[in-house]
Amino acid sequence: MASRVFFSFHYQDVIDFRANVVRNHGQFKLNAGEAGYFDSSMWEKAKKESNLALKKLINNGLSYTSNTCVLIGSETYSRRWVRYELLKSLKKGKHIFGVHINGIKCKNSATKDLGKNPLDYIGVYATDNNSYDLIEKKDDGKWYYYTEIDSSSKVTTKHTLPLKENIPLSNFFSVYKWNADDGYNNFKNWVK
C-alpha cells in the first residue's frame, strides 16, 4: 500500500523544476501504488502569512503522513521552514530521508554541485535517557537549542541516545541521489 509523503524543499528548487521532477514522478507510473507514495506536502503559498499561520499550514500537511522527504538543493540546509518541517517530523516520529536533486537538469538543462545535507545541520542532544533536546547548527558552526516547536527544545521520551553529544540527524536517516540512485524506480523503496 502506498504511503503518504510530505516533501520539504526550498522554493527555488520548485522554480528550477528540480523539486517538481521528484514530487511528480508518480504521475508517470501506471498507478499511484506503483510509485509507492502520495504527495501530502503543500506549496509555499503562505509566504505573506504570519509565522503562526505557516506553522499551522506545515503541521496540517504533516498530519496524515508517515514520511518526510527533504529535497536537497543548494540552499535547502539553511532554510528556516525546512528545519522546522524536519524537526517537527522527528518529534512526531515520522520516517525522514533526503534526496539530492541538484543532479536533475533544471528548465535550462543545467545541473549543479550537490547541496549541503540539511540533516547535518539539525539534530538532538540528550542529558538523560528520558528526554532529548532538538538542536540546530547555525552559521557560526555552533549548536543551539531549537525552540520553534511549541516554544521548547525538549522532547520527552525514553531513548538510548548517547548522552551529552550533539548528534546530527544524518546519523539516523538515509540520503540518496535522485540520478545516481535511480530515484524514478527506487523512490518507493526509500519510503516506509
C-alpha positions in Angstrom: 0.0 0.0 0.0 1.3 3.5 -0.8 2.4 5.8 2.0 1.8 9.5 2.3 4.9 11.6 2.0 5.5 15.2 3.0 8.1 16.9 0.8 10.3 19.5 2.4 12.2 21.8 0.0 13.5 25.2 -0.8 11.1 27.1 -3.1 13.9 28.0 -5.5 14.1 24.3 -6.4 10.4 24.4 -7.5 11.2 27.4 -9.7 14.1 25.5 -11.2 11.8 22.4 -11.7 14.1 20.1 -9.8 11.7 19.6 -6.9 8.9 19.0 -9.4 10.6 16.1 -11.0 10.7 14.2 -7.7 7.3 15.3 -6.4 5.5 14.5 -9.7 7.4 11.4 -10.9 4.5 9.2 -9.7 2.2 10.8 -12.4 4.3 8.9 -15.0 3.7 5.5 -13.3 0.8 3.2 -14.3 -0.8 3.8 -10.9 -0.1 5.6 -7.7 0.6 2.4 -5.9 3.4 1.6 -8.2 5.0 5.0 -7.2 4.9 3.9 -3.6 3.6 7.3 -2.2 1.0 10.0 -2.3 2.3 13.6 -2.0 0.9 15.3 1.1 3.1 18.4 1.1 1.9 21.9 0.3 3.4 24.7 -1.7 4.9 27.8 -0.2 1.6 29.7 -0.8 1.7 31.3 2.6 4.9 33.4 2.1 3.0 36.5 3.2 1.3 34.9 6.2 2.4 35.1 9.8 4.8 32.6 11.4 2.0 31.0 13.3 -0.1 30.6 10.1 2.9 29.0 8.4 3.4 26.6 11.3 -0.3 25.6 11.2 -0.1 25.0 7.5 3.0 22.8 7.9 1.5 21.0 10.8 -1.6 20.2 8.8 0.5 19.0 5.9 2.4 16.6 8.2 -0.8 15.3 9.9 -1.6 12.3 7.8 1.9 11.3 6.6 4.3 8.7 7.7 7.3 10.0 5.8 9.1 13.3 5.3 11.4 13.6 2.3 13.7 16.6 2.2 14.6 17.5 -1.4 18.2 18.8 -1.1 19.2 21.6 -3.4 21.9 24.2 -3.0 20.5 26.3 -0.1 17.9 23.8 1.4 20.1 23.2 4.5 19.8 26.9 5.6 16.0 27.4 5.1 14.2 28.1 8.3 11.0 26.3 7.4 12.8 23.2 6.1 14.4 22.9 9.5 11.0 23.3 11.2 9.4 20.7 9.0 12.2 18.2 9.6 12.4 18.6 13.4 8.6 18.6 13.7 8.6 15.4 11.7 11.2 13.9 14.1 9.1 14.9 17.1 6.1 13.3 15.5 8.0 10.1 14.8 8.0 10.3 11.0 10.4 8.4 8.9 12.8 11.0 7.4 15.0 10.7 4.3 16.8 13.0 1.9 17.1 13.1 -1.8 19.8 15.2 -3.5 18.2 16.9 -6.6 21.0 19.1 -8.0 21.9 16.4 -10.5 18.5 16.8 -12.1 18.6 19.2 -15.1 16.7 22.4 -14.5 14.5 24.2 -17.0 17.7 25.4 -18.7 19.2 21.9 -18.8 21.8 22.8 -16.3 22.8 20.8 -13.2 24.6 22.0 -10.0 27.0 20.5 -7.5 25.5 18.7 -4.5 24.0 20.9 -1.9 24.8 20.6 1.8 22.7 18.0 3.7 20.2 19.7 5.9 20.3 16.6 8.2 23.9 17.6 9.1 22.6 20.9 10.5 19.8 19.7 12.8 20.0 17.1 15.5 19.4 16.0 19.1 21.2 16.4 22.4 20.4 14.3 25.4 21.4 14.8 29.1 19.4 11.8 30.3 17.5 8.8 29.0 14.0 10.3 29.5 14.2 13.2 27.1 16.4 14.9 24.5 16.6 18.4 23.1 16.2 19.4 19.4 19.3 21.4 18.2 20.4 23.2 15.1 23.8 24.3 13.8 24.0 28.0 13.0 26.3 29.8 10.5 28.9 30.2 13.2 29.3 26.3 13.3 27.9 26.1 16.9 24.9 24.1 18.0 21.9 25.8 19.6 18.7 24.6 21.2 15.8 24.7 18.7 12.7 26.3 20.2 10.5 26.9 17.2 8.3 23.9 18.0 6.0 24.6 21.0 8.4 27.2 22.3 10.6 24.4 23.7 13.5 22.3 22.5 12.6 19.4 24.8 11.2 16.1 23.6 10.1 13.9 26.5 10.5 10.2 25.5 12.6 7.2 26.6 15.6 6.7 24.4 19.1 5.1 24.2 20.9 8.0 22.6 24.5 8.7 23.7 24.4 11.4 26.4 25.9 14.8 26.2 26.7 14.6 22.5 25.4 16.8 19.6 24.1 14.1 17.2 23.1 15.3 13.7 20.0 13.7 12.2 22.2 12.5 9.3 23.4 9.8 11.8 19.9 8.3 11.8 18.4 8.9 8.4 19.5 8.0 4.8 20.1 10.4 2.0 20.0 9.4 -1.7 20.9 11.0 -5.0 18.0 11.1 -7.4 20.0 10.3 -10.6 22.8 8.1 -9.2 20.5 6.0 -7.1 17.8 5.8 -9.8 15.1 7.6 -7.8 12.5 7.2 -10.5 12.5 3.4 -9.9 13.7 3.3 -6.3 11.8 6.1 -4.5 9.1 3.6 -3.4 11.9 1.6 -1.6 13.0 4.7 0.3 9.5 5.3 1.7 8.5 3.4 4.8 
